[in-house]
Structure formats: C-alpha cells, structure tokens
Amino acid sequence: MQHNGKTIARQASTPGASSIIEVAESGASINPAAEPGAGILGFAYNLAADVRRATAMGTAAKRNFVLQQGFEDPAPATLPLQYSALVFQPKVVLIGIVAGILFQSQAVFAGLGALLWWSALFPKLNPIRALYNRILGSRPGAFRLAPSPAPRRAAETEAGTVALTSALLIHSGLGLATHVVEAIFLAAALSVLIGGFCTGTFVYHLLRGHARFALRTLPWAK
C-alpha cells in the first residue's frame, strides 16, 4: 500500500487518524512525493517500518530489555505488549534523529534534547508516554506505560545530552565533530530497536556497581 506525504499529513490531522508510529508499524511504504518535505517524511516513515520488521527478537531478549529498563520481571503473557510499549519512545526518538541528520537542523536536535531532558526530570509528565497511552495504550487489552524508573530516566538524560550536543556542534559549524556525534546517536537508537540493547541503561547499571546484573540483561544473555 502506498501513501504519499500529503495524504499522510492529511490523515494525521483528522480525528481518529492513525499516528506516525501506527502507520509505520503497519508496514505501509510511503512514496516520497515531489512536494517540499515529503521526501524526509517518507524516509522517516519507511525507516521506522523497516526497523519494526527487523525487531522480531526472541522472548529472552525482550525480557532482558524490560529488566534493563528498570521494570519488574514481566509475566509471559504481558511481555510482548510491554516490550512493544517500551520501544515506542525509541521509535519517536529515531525519527527525530533522522530528521535532524538529514536537515542538519539545530532546532530539531535542540527540541529533541529538551523533550528527553523534560521526560527524565518529570517522568509523570513525559509527553511521549502520554501520547502512547492516549493513542495505543487506551485500546482494549493494551499495555499502559507507567512513569519511567531510574535506569530509563538515566538513558533519557544521556540521549538528551547527546541531542543537545549535536545542536551545539551544528551551531558552531564543526562539521566533522557533528557527523561523528550524530553517527553515534543514530547507532545507539538503532541498537535499541534492532538489537534490544540500550546503552544508557546498561551504563547506568555499571555505574551503580551492578555489573553482573547489567551483563545478565544483554540481549543474548539467558
């Protein structure tokens, strides 16, 4: 099924329309139209869809990811739902990173950094969590996201810092340093969605002296 950028934008503005992530998760491809901005919109949507298809990881890896994020050991019945809910935010962040890189936009990275820092400082007021609970978490049988525990907030703080650093580097005109930091940021986001490994939470557990637990939450650990 093909959607152009204009159609998606119009659907997103109508009541009850699917969100960006919902369209991406449906596997729909988007044809970058000739209109301004349609190319980046289509690229971001299709990237999120490709990531969605690539993240078919096993039960053990999903459980390890949930534990690494600081949540209690999930019940087998709720594990897939909880995992899907937890990776909603990284998908949103990934779209922001891609937009920031393609446009080399100081504003995009600054906004992303501010959003992540706000979410870390005020977990009950996390806008992405509120968006998920309103759009996807409100469905019958869906998993509703609770405020982020300390490890997840630490990861949000680290990601927000990298985003703000990217914004400052773009503003300073330091091209090589900017591209290096952006590449690291993109790789970290992809490692969460494709590999089930969150650098921020892993480092948090190491710094807290819980190296053994951190190693047990690696995607390949059993």
N, C-alpha and C positions, 0 to 999 in steps of 0.2 A: 504494500500500500504506500503511495507516495503523497507527501504533503509538502507544499511549498511554504516559505517563511511567512507569507502574507496570511495564508489560511490558518496556520498555527497561531499566529498572533491574534487573529480574529476569534478563534475558538477559545483562546485563553482569556479573552475579555468578556465572554458571555457567561451568564450564571450557570453553574453546574458543569462547566467545561473541564476537561482533564488538565492536570498540571503538567509542567515541563517534564518532570520525572516520570509521571504516569505514561506520557506519550513515549518517552524513551524506553521505559520498561516494557511497553507493548511490542517492541521490536520494530516499530514503524521506521522506515527510512524517510529522509527529508531531502527533497531535491533543491539545492541551493539556487534560487531564482536570481534574476538579474537585478533585482531591486537592492538598494543600499541596505546593508545589514543582514540580508537574507543568507548570504554565504556563511557568516560566522554563526548565525542561529542554527542553520542546517548542520554545520560541522559539529557544534556542541551537542545537538540532539543525537546525531548519529554516533558520536563518540560515547555518549552515555549509554546508548543501546548496545554498542559493541562491548562495553565494559560489563553491562548487565548479562550478556550471553557468556562472557568469559569467567564469570564468578560462580560457576557451578561447582563449588568446593564441597568436600565431604562433611559429614556430621561432626567429626572430631575437630576439624579446623574451625568450623563455625562456633563450636562450644568454646574452644580456646580463645577465639576472638572476643566473645562475650565476657569471658573471665578477665581477659587482658584489659578490657574497657572498665573494669571495676565493678561489674554486676555479679550478683549471686549465681551459683551454678543453676542453669536453666533446666526446666523439665523437658524431656524429649519432645513432648507434644507442642510446646511453645517455642522451642529452639529456632525452627525456620522463620517463624513470624518475628521473633525478637531480633534475630540477625538481620533480616530484611529491613526492620525499622531502624536499626543502628547504623546501617550503611546509607541511609537516606541523606544524612548530613554530608558525608564524604562525597556523595554524588553531586550535591549542590556546590560544594567547595571546588570540585573538579571542573565544573562548568565555569565557575568564576576564574579559576586559574587559566583555563584555555582562552577565555575571553581576554584576560589581562595580557597573556603572552602574544596572542595574535594582533591585538591592537596596541601592544606596548603602552598600556594605559595606567598611568599613575593613579587615576581616580578609582579604577576597578580594584586594584590591589589595596589601596587605602581603605576603600569601603569594605572589602573582604576582611582585611585585618581588624577593622573596627567591629565588624559583626562577630568575628571569632572571639575577640577580647571581651566584648559585651556578654557573649554567651558563657564564657568562662567565669566572669565576675558575678554574673546574675543568672545562674542556671535555671531558675524558675521562670525567667523572662527570655529564654532562648527563642528567638524568632523562628528559627528553622524547626525546632521541636514543636512549636505552636502550629506551624504550617503543616507539618506531618500529621499531628494529632487531629487537625481540623479536616484535612483532605483525605488521608488514608486511614488514620487511627480511629476515625469515627465510624468506619464500616463495621457491620456485624461480624464478630469473631476476630477482628483485627487486634493487633498488639498496640497498646498506647505507650508512648515513651515517657518515662519518668525523668526528672531532672538529672543531669549528668553527675556521676560520682567523681571523686578527686582525680583518678587517673585520666578519665576522659576530659575533664576540665584542663588538666595539665597539657594534654595533646592540643586542645583548642588554643591554649595560650601560646604554645610553641608555633603552631601553624599561623596564628595571628601575627606573631613576631616576624616570621618569615615573609608573610604578605606585606607587612609594613616596611620591612627591609627592602623588598622588591620595589615598592613605591618610591622610597627614598633614593634608591640607585637609579631608577628611571629619571627622577627629578634631577639628579646630579649628572646625568649623561654618561655614566660609567657603563658603557655597553657590554664589555666582556664580563665584568662582575655581575651585571644584571642578568645576563643569559645563564651564567653558572648557577646563581641562586634560583632563578626560575626553573631551571632543569631539575635541581634538587627538589624543589617544591612539587613539581609535576610528578617526579618519580615517587615521592613519598605518598602522594594521593593515589597513584596507581597501585602502589604496593598494598594499600588498604583494600582497594576494590578488587584487585585481581588476585593478590596473594593472601589476603586476610591478615596482614601484618601492619600494625600501627607503630610507627617509630616513636611517636610521642609518649604513648602509654608504656611501651617497652622501656624507654629511658627513665620514665617516672619510677617504675618498679626497681630498676637497677639503682637509681639514686637513693631510694628508700631502703636499700640494703636487702631487697627481696630478689636477688639474682636467681635463686633456684626456682622461685615461682615464675619469674619472667621467662626463663627457659622453658618451663612447662607450658607456657601459653603460646609458644611459637606454632605456626600453622601445621608443621609436620610432626609436632610432638604428640605422643599418645599417652 
